[in-house]
Amino acid sequence: MGLSFVCQTPIQELTLPLNGNRVFVKREDLLPFSFGGNKARKARLFFEDIRTNGSDCVVTYGSSSSNHCRVVANAAAAEGLRCIVVSPLENQKKTYNESMLKVFGTEIFRCPLDQVSDTIRETMDSLHKEGAKPYFIPGGGHGNLGTQAYVDVYNEIVIQEKEKDIRFDILFFACGTGTTQAGLICGKLMCCDEREIVGISIARNTRRASDVILGSVNDYLTSCGRSPADGSVVRIDDKYILGGYGKYSPEIVHTIRDVLVHEGIALDTTYTGKAFWGMKDYIKTKNIRGKNILFIHTGGTPLFFDSLREMDNE
Ligand SMILES: *Cc1c(COP(=O)(O)O)cnc(C)c1O
C-alpha cells in the first residue's frame, strides 16, 4: 500500500541515435506512488523511519515546484499524518505540485528564504510543546536515507545489467541537492566498479555542488564504517545551469518536444529536460562515441505539464 512498493524500474533503449552511442533510460518516473521520481524513492525510506519512530507529524521544506514536497505530502495524507511544508516566499510560481498539496490538506508555512531555518526550528519547537511527535525531512530528501535510496538504485542497475547482458559506461541525470548522485557514487565505490557518473547540475555551480555531494558521500560511507573518499569521485558539470534554478532555453524546449514525439517520454524544463539537453551537448563536445549510456529519468512528471503550459504560451 502507498509508499511500501517494491522497486525495480524499467530500463529502455531510445531510438534516437546520439553521436554513435546507445542511449538507455532508467524510468524512475514510473515508480508506483504519486507520479514516482527520485523523491518517491527517497520518501519510501524516510516513511519507514517515521513508522519506526512512531512520529505523528511530518515537517519538510521546498518551493512551490518541489516534487519532494508533493510526494511527502501525499505519503503523509495516505498514512493520516499531519504535514507541514515550509515554503520560501521568493518562489511562488503556480504549479500542479502545489495544487496537489491543497488536495492533501498540507499546511503551508511561507517565509522569506533567509528565514527558512529559523521557521523550521520554531515550527518543530512549537509542535514538541503541543505534545506532538514531529519528524523533519530535509528539503529534497537530503541525508543518509536519501543517499541510501540511490545506493539501492545503483545495485538495481547492476542486477539489470546482468539480466540484459549489457554494461553501461556512463550514467547521466539531473543534479539538484546531489543526494541522488551521492548514492550512485557510494554504490559504485562499494561495488568497486569503474564507470563514469556525471551529474548535470540544474542550479548550483560545480564547486558548491561538489562540496555538498562529497559531504553526503562521506557522511554515508562513515555511517557504514568505511573510510572517506576524496573529491576525485565527484564529476558534475555546471555548464548547463543557464542562470539558475528553473531557467531554460528554446533548445531545452526543443529537446523536450523531440523526446516526447519520438520516444513518448515526458521531460520538464527544470530537471530532466535540462539534464537531457546538457547530456546531449556533453556527449557531443567531449566527442564520446560507441558507449552505452544510461540516462536516469528522475521524475517530476507534474512539472512536465507546467512546462507544457509555458511552452504553449510561447
Ligand atoms: C529533486 C529532483 C532532482 C535532483 O535530485 P537530487 O537528489 O536533489 O540531486 C532531479 N530530478 C527531479 C525530477 C527532481 O525532482
The ligand as an ORCA input file, in Angstrom:
! r2SCAN-3c Opt
* xyz 0 1
  C      14.830     16.696     -6.912
  C      14.963     16.283     -8.323
  C      16.219     16.074     -8.919
  C      17.506     16.305     -8.187
  O      17.799     15.260     -7.283
  P      18.862     15.485     -6.148
  O      18.967     14.184     -5.458
  O      18.318     16.561     -5.262
  O      20.136     15.919     -6.788
  C      16.257     15.664    -10.225
  N      15.129     15.473    -10.941
  C      13.909     15.667    -10.408
  C      12.715     15.456    -11.279
  C      13.780     16.073     -9.085
  O      12.553     16.269     -8.561
*
